[in-house]
Amino acid sequence: AMKNLRRLHLLLGCFFAPMLLYYCASGAWQTLGWNITVRPSDGEPAHPALRQASEPHMRQTFPGGNPKRDASPGFRKLAVAMCAGIFLTTLLGLVLAIRSFRPRWAVAAIVAAGVAIPALLLWSALKS
């Protein structure tokens, strides 16, 4: 059973890795506002390449496409499938970690920190 879980984890990870890397990178530059930053000098986007490269993530269209006309329902479905696949792959990774790493409490502590730290950072912003 563990061998099959590892294979499934590996294959799903390999299939979704390119999209996940793209979504992580484009999500980061969007979080930082690099795709919408406007230069005060001329009012143009500071990073036009990043604005274009954000289109698949934000509007499910190829860079330069018209979102109202060219949005891809198939790409949107694939992106949702990627989210489900990453969710499943992450759960499989947690199962593999719990089953194969000793001491198990260390895995639980790391997962708890992965929940607590982002929550505390978000909560701390409310206090500011």
Biotite code that builds the C-alpha atoms (Angstrom):
import biotite.structure as struc

atoms = struc.array([
    struc.Atom([0.000, 0.000, 0.000], chain_id="A", res_id=1, res_name="ALA", atom_name="CA", element="C"),
    struc.Atom([2.826, 2.435, 0.859], chain_id="A", res_id=2, res_name="MET", atom_name="CA", element="C"),
    struc.Atom([4.522, 1.720, -2.466], chain_id="A", res_id=3, res_name="LYS", atom_name="CA", element="C"),
    struc.Atom([1.317, 2.588, -4.332], chain_id="A", res_id=4, res_name="ASN", atom_name="CA", element="C"),
    struc.Atom([0.854, 5.770, -2.264], chain_id="A", res_id=5, res_name="LEU", atom_name="CA", element="C"),
    struc.Atom([4.420, 6.814, -3.081], chain_id="A", res_id=6, res_name="ARG", atom_name="CA", element="C"),
    struc.Atom([3.882, 6.150, -6.798], chain_id="A", res_id=7, res_name="ARG", atom_name="CA", element="C"),
    struc.Atom([0.620, 8.109, -6.839], chain_id="A", res_id=8, res_name="LEU", atom_name="CA", element="C"),
    struc.Atom([2.273, 10.969, -4.939], chain_id="A", res_id=9, res_name="HIS", atom_name="CA", element="C"),
    struc.Atom([5.195, 10.964, -7.390], chain_id="A", res_id=10, res_name="LEU", atom_name="CA", element="C"),
    struc.Atom([3.072, 10.830, -10.543], chain_id="A", res_id=11, res_name="LEU", atom_name="CA", element="C"),
    struc.Atom([0.593, 13.500, -9.421], chain_id="A", res_id=12, res_name="LEU", atom_name="CA", element="C"),
    struc.Atom([3.483, 15.679, -8.304], chain_id="A", res_id=13, res_name="GLY", atom_name="CA", element="C"),
    struc.Atom([5.247, 15.328, -11.658], chain_id="A", res_id=14, res_name="CYS", atom_name="CA", element="C"),
    struc.Atom([2.084, 16.089, -13.633], chain_id="A", res_id=15, res_name="PHE", atom_name="CA", element="C"),
    struc.Atom([1.123, 19.165, -11.633], chain_id="A", res_id=16, res_name="PHE", atom_name="CA", element="C"),
    struc.Atom([4.656, 20.473, -10.934], chain_id="A", res_id=17, res_name="ALA", atom_name="CA", element="C"),
    struc.Atom([4.902, 22.813, -13.965], chain_id="A", res_id=18, res_name="PRO", atom_name="CA", element="C"),
    struc.Atom([1.538, 24.453, -13.250], chain_id="A", res_id=19, res_name="MET", atom_name="CA", element="C"),
    struc.Atom([2.230, 24.605, -9.527], chain_id="A", res_id=20, res_name="LEU", atom_name="CA", element="C"),
    struc.Atom([5.561, 26.338, -10.114], chain_id="A", res_id=21, res_name="LEU", atom_name="CA", element="C"),
    struc.Atom([3.861, 28.832, -12.444], chain_id="A", res_id=22, res_name="TYR", atom_name="CA", element="C"),
    struc.Atom([1.011, 29.489, -9.994], chain_id="A", res_id=23, res_name="TYR", atom_name="CA", element="C"),
    struc.Atom([3.451, 29.911, -7.097], chain_id="A", res_id=24, res_name="CYS", atom_name="CA", element="C"),
    struc.Atom([5.630, 32.348, -9.052], chain_id="A", res_id=25, res_name="ALA", atom_name="CA", element="C"),
    struc.Atom([2.745, 34.355, -10.508], chain_id="A", res_id=26, res_name="SER", atom_name="CA", element="C"),
    struc.Atom([0.945, 34.353, -7.163], chain_id="A", res_id=27, res_name="GLY", atom_name="CA", element="C"),
    struc.Atom([4.073, 35.745, -5.522], chain_id="A", res_id=28, res_name="ALA", atom_name="CA", element="C"),
    struc.Atom([4.500, 38.603, -7.988], chain_id="A", res_id=29, res_name="TRP", atom_name="CA", element="C"),
    struc.Atom([0.767, 39.335, -7.821], chain_id="A", res_id=30, res_name="GLN", atom_name="CA", element="C"),
    struc.Atom([0.913, 39.379, -4.013], chain_id="A", res_id=31, res_name="THR", atom_name="CA", element="C"),
    struc.Atom([3.764, 41.870, -4.287], chain_id="A", res_id=32, res_name="LEU", atom_name="CA", element="C"),
    struc.Atom([1.774, 43.907, -6.833], chain_id="A", res_id=33, res_name="GLY", atom_name="CA", element="C"),
    struc.Atom([4.489, 43.665, -9.483], chain_id="A", res_id=34, res_name="TRP", atom_name="CA", element="C"),
    struc.Atom([1.919, 42.989, -12.208], chain_id="A", res_id=35, res_name="ASN", atom_name="CA", element="C"),
    struc.Atom([-0.110, 46.152, -11.468], chain_id="A", res_id=36, res_name="ILE", atom_name="CA", element="C"),
    struc.Atom([2.509, 48.598, -10.263], chain_id="A", res_id=37, res_name="THR", atom_name="CA", element="C"),
    struc.Atom([2.326, 51.839, -12.241], chain_id="A", res_id=38, res_name="VAL", atom_name="CA", element="C"),
    struc.Atom([5.325, 54.069, -12.833], chain_id="A", res_id=39, res_name="ARG", atom_name="CA", element="C"),
    struc.Atom([4.554, 57.592, -11.616], chain_id="A", res_id=40, res_name="PRO", atom_name="CA", element="C"),
    struc.Atom([6.612, 59.078, -14.458], chain_id="A", res_id=41, res_name="SER", atom_name="CA", element="C"),
    struc.Atom([4.500, 57.843, -17.368], chain_id="A", res_id=42, res_name="ASP", atom_name="CA", element="C"),
    struc.Atom([1.600, 55.857, -15.867], chain_id="A", res_id=43, res_name="GLY", atom_name="CA", element="C"),
    struc.Atom([2.705, 52.645, -17.565], chain_id="A", res_id=44, res_name="GLU", atom_name="CA", element="C"),
    struc.Atom([2.938, 49.278, -15.823], chain_id="A", res_id=45, res_name="PRO", atom_name="CA", element="C"),
    struc.Atom([6.379, 48.884, -14.289], chain_id="A", res_id=46, res_name="ALA", atom_name="CA", element="C"),
    struc.Atom([6.530, 45.228, -15.309], chain_id="A", res_id=47, res_name="HIS", atom_name="CA", element="C"),
    struc.Atom([4.557, 44.645, -18.532], chain_id="A", res_id=48, res_name="PRO", atom_name="CA", element="C"),
    struc.Atom([5.978, 41.129, -18.895], chain_id="A", res_id=49, res_name="ALA", atom_name="CA", element="C"),
    struc.Atom([4.662, 40.209, -15.454], chain_id="A", res_id=50, res_name="LEU", atom_name="CA", element="C"),
    struc.Atom([1.280, 41.719, -16.245], chain_id="A", res_id=51, res_name="ARG", atom_name="CA", element="C"),
    struc.Atom([1.042, 39.560, -19.372], chain_id="A", res_id=52, res_name="GLN", atom_name="CA", element="C"),
    struc.Atom([2.388, 36.497, -17.583], chain_id="A", res_id=53, res_name="ALA", atom_name="CA", element="C"),
    struc.Atom([-0.351, 36.911, -14.950], chain_id="A", res_id=54, res_name="SER", atom_name="CA", element="C"),
    struc.Atom([-3.156, 36.465, -17.480], chain_id="A", res_id=55, res_name="GLU", atom_name="CA", element="C"),
    struc.Atom([-3.441, 32.651, -17.284], chain_id="A", res_id=56, res_name="PRO", atom_name="CA", element="C"),
    struc.Atom([-3.530, 32.810, -13.471], chain_id="A", res_id=57, res_name="HIS", atom_name="CA", element="C"),
    struc.Atom([-5.989, 35.691, -13.223], chain_id="A", res_id=58, res_name="MET", atom_name="CA", element="C"),
    struc.Atom([-8.178, 35.364, -16.324], chain_id="A", res_id=59, res_name="ARG", atom_name="CA", element="C"),
    struc.Atom([-7.529, 31.883, -17.762], chain_id="A", res_id=60, res_name="GLN", atom_name="CA", element="C"),
    struc.Atom([-6.387, 33.335, -21.061], chain_id="A", res_id=61, res_name="THR", atom_name="CA", element="C"),
    struc.Atom([-3.139, 33.224, -22.992], chain_id="A", res_id=62, res_name="PHE", atom_name="CA", element="C"),
    struc.Atom([-0.979, 36.338, -22.479], chain_id="A", res_id=63, res_name="PRO", atom_name="CA", element="C"),
    struc.Atom([-2.304, 39.100, -24.707], chain_id="A", res_id=64, res_name="GLY", atom_name="CA", element="C"),
    struc.Atom([-5.722, 37.479, -25.094], chain_id="A", res_id=65, res_name="GLY", atom_name="CA", element="C"),
    struc.Atom([-9.062, 39.143, -24.430], chain_id="A", res_id=66, res_name="ASN", atom_name="CA", element="C"),
    struc.Atom([-10.484, 37.604, -21.225], chain_id="A", res_id=67, res_name="PRO", atom_name="CA", element="C"),
    struc.Atom([-14.088, 38.207, -22.307], chain_id="A", res_id=68, res_name="LYS", atom_name="CA", element="C"),
    struc.Atom([-13.530, 36.459, -25.627], chain_id="A", res_id=69, res_name="ARG", atom_name="CA", element="C"),
    struc.Atom([-10.534, 34.167, -25.214], chain_id="A", res_id=70, res_name="ASP", atom_name="CA", element="C"),
    struc.Atom([-10.864, 32.735, -21.693], chain_id="A", res_id=71, res_name="ALA", atom_name="CA", element="C"),
    struc.Atom([-10.367, 28.981, -21.709], chain_id="A", res_id=72, res_name="SER", atom_name="CA", element="C"),
    struc.Atom([-12.959, 26.967, -19.779], chain_id="A", res_id=73, res_name="PRO", atom_name="CA", element="C"),
    struc.Atom([-10.689, 23.951, -20.282], chain_id="A", res_id=74, res_name="GLY", atom_name="CA", element="C"),
    struc.Atom([-7.760, 25.730, -18.637], chain_id="A", res_id=75, res_name="PHE", atom_name="CA", element="C"),
    struc.Atom([-10.010, 26.782, -15.771], chain_id="A", res_id=76, res_name="ARG", atom_name="CA", element="C"),
    struc.Atom([-11.049, 23.141, -15.274], chain_id="A", res_id=77, res_name="LYS", atom_name="CA", element="C"),
    struc.Atom([-7.404, 22.063, -15.420], chain_id="A", res_id=78, res_name="LEU", atom_name="CA", element="C"),
    struc.Atom([-6.513, 24.693, -12.804], chain_id="A", res_id=79, res_name="ALA", atom_name="CA", element="C"),
    struc.Atom([-9.264, 23.369, -10.515], chain_id="A", res_id=80, res_name="VAL", atom_name="CA", element="C"),
    struc.Atom([-8.016, 19.822, -11.158], chain_id="A", res_id=81, res_name="ALA", atom_name="CA", element="C"),
    struc.Atom([-4.511, 21.033, -10.273], chain_id="A", res_id=82, res_name="MET", atom_name="CA", element="C"),
    struc.Atom([-5.830, 22.416, -6.979], chain_id="A", res_id=83, res_name="CYS", atom_name="CA", element="C"),
    struc.Atom([-7.526, 19.098, -6.218], chain_id="A", res_id=84, res_name="ALA", atom_name="CA", element="C"),
    struc.Atom([-4.391, 17.211, -7.272], chain_id="A", res_id=85, res_name="GLY", atom_name="CA", element="C"),
    struc.Atom([-2.121, 19.356, -5.127], chain_id="A", res_id=86, res_name="ILE", atom_name="CA", element="C"),
    struc.Atom([-4.530, 18.954, -2.200], chain_id="A", res_id=87, res_name="PHE", atom_name="CA", element="C"),
    struc.Atom([-4.505, 15.161, -2.639], chain_id="A", res_id=88, res_name="LEU", atom_name="CA", element="C"),
    struc.Atom([-0.742, 15.053, -3.179], chain_id="A", res_id=89, res_name="THR", atom_name="CA", element="C"),
    struc.Atom([-0.193, 17.124, -0.045], chain_id="A", res_id=90, res_name="THR", atom_name="CA", element="C"),
    struc.Atom([-2.402, 14.785, 1.980], chain_id="A", res_id=91, res_name="LEU", atom_name="CA", element="C"),
    struc.Atom([-0.496, 11.808, 0.556], chain_id="A", res_id=92, res_name="LEU", atom_name="CA", element="C"),
    struc.Atom([2.768, 13.512, 1.493], chain_id="A", res_id=93, res_name="GLY", atom_name="CA", element="C"),
    struc.Atom([1.529, 13.987, 5.056], chain_id="A", res_id=94, res_name="LEU", atom_name="CA", element="C"),
    struc.Atom([0.488, 10.332, 5.259], chain_id="A", res_id=95, res_name="VAL", atom_name="CA", element="C"),
    struc.Atom([3.894, 9.267, 3.936], chain_id="A", res_id=96, res_name="LEU", atom_name="CA", element="C"),
    struc.Atom([5.655, 11.549, 6.415], chain_id="A", res_id=97, res_name="ALA", atom_name="CA", element="C"),
    struc.Atom([3.628, 10.267, 9.361], chain_id="A", res_id=98, res_name="ILE", atom_name="CA", element="C"),
    struc.Atom([4.178, 6.644, 8.374], chain_id="A", res_id=99, res_name="ARG", atom_name="CA", element="C"),
    struc.Atom([7.876, 6.865, 7.575], chain_id="A", res_id=100, res_name="SER", atom_name="CA", element="C"),
    struc.Atom([9.369, 9.595, 9.804], chain_id="A", res_id=101, res_name="PHE", atom_name="CA", element="C"),
    struc.Atom([10.314, 9.027, 13.410], chain_id="A", res_id=102, res_name="ARG", atom_name="CA", element="C"),
    struc.Atom([9.491, 10.477, 15.839], chain_id="A", res_id=103, res_name="PRO", atom_name="CA", element="C"),
    struc.Atom([5.935, 11.031, 14.630], chain_id="A", res_id=104, res_name="ARG", atom_name="CA", element="C"),
    struc.Atom([5.402, 13.867, 17.090], chain_id="A", res_id=105, res_name="TRP", atom_name="CA", element="C"),
    struc.Atom([8.001, 15.870, 15.115], chain_id="A", res_id=106, res_name="ALA", atom_name="CA", element="C"),
    struc.Atom([5.851, 15.621, 11.974], chain_id="A", res_id=107, res_name="VAL", atom_name="CA", element="C"),
    struc.Atom([2.802, 16.698, 13.984], chain_id="A", res_id=108, res_name="ALA", atom_name="CA", element="C"),
    struc.Atom([4.738, 19.622, 15.484], chain_id="A", res_id=109, res_name="ALA", atom_name="CA", element="C"),
    struc.Atom([5.948, 20.806, 12.071], chain_id="A", res_id=110, res_name="ILE", atom_name="CA", element="C"),
    struc.Atom([2.431, 20.578, 10.611], chain_id="A", res_id=111, res_name="VAL", atom_name="CA", element="C"),
    struc.Atom([1.067, 22.474, 13.629], chain_id="A", res_id=112, res_name="ALA", atom_name="CA", element="C"),
    struc.Atom([3.704, 25.178, 13.093], chain_id="A", res_id=113, res_name="ALA", atom_name="CA", element="C"),
    struc.Atom([2.684, 25.335, 9.430], chain_id="A", res_id=114, res_name="GLY", atom_name="CA", element="C"),
    struc.Atom([-0.845, 26.159, 10.568], chain_id="A", res_id=115, res_name="VAL", atom_name="CA", element="C"),
    struc.Atom([0.000, 28.392, 13.517], chain_id="A", res_id=116, res_name="ALA", atom_name="CA", element="C"),
    struc.Atom([2.653, 30.657, 11.978], chain_id="A", res_id=117, res_name="ILE", atom_name="CA", element="C"),
    struc.Atom([0.563, 31.890, 9.008], chain_id="A", res_id=118, res_name="PRO", atom_name="CA", element="C"),
    struc.Atom([-2.471, 32.307, 11.279], chain_id="A", res_id=119, res_name="ALA", atom_name="CA", element="C"),
    struc.Atom([-0.446, 34.341, 13.779], chain_id="A", res_id=120, res_name="LEU", atom_name="CA", element="C"),
    struc.Atom([1.004, 36.529, 11.030], chain_id="A", res_id=121, res_name="LEU", atom_name="CA", element="C"),
    struc.Atom([-2.475, 37.262, 9.659], chain_id="A", res_id=122, res_name="LEU", atom_name="CA", element="C"),
    struc.Atom([-3.866, 37.860, 13.155], chain_id="A", res_id=123, res_name="TRP", atom_name="CA", element="C"),
    struc.Atom([-1.004, 40.196, 14.033], chain_id="A", res_id=124, res_name="SER", atom_name="CA", element="C"),
    struc.Atom([-1.923, 42.412, 11.082], chain_id="A", res_id=125, res_name="ALA", atom_name="CA", element="C"),
    struc.Atom([-5.387, 42.906, 12.607], chain_id="A", res_id=126, res_name="LEU", atom_name="CA", element="C"),
    struc.Atom([-3.798, 44.375, 15.730], chain_id="A", res_id=127, res_name="LYS", atom_name="CA", element="C"),
    struc.Atom([-1.822, 47.001, 13.813], chain_id="A", res_id=128, res_name="SER", atom_name="CA", element="C"),
])
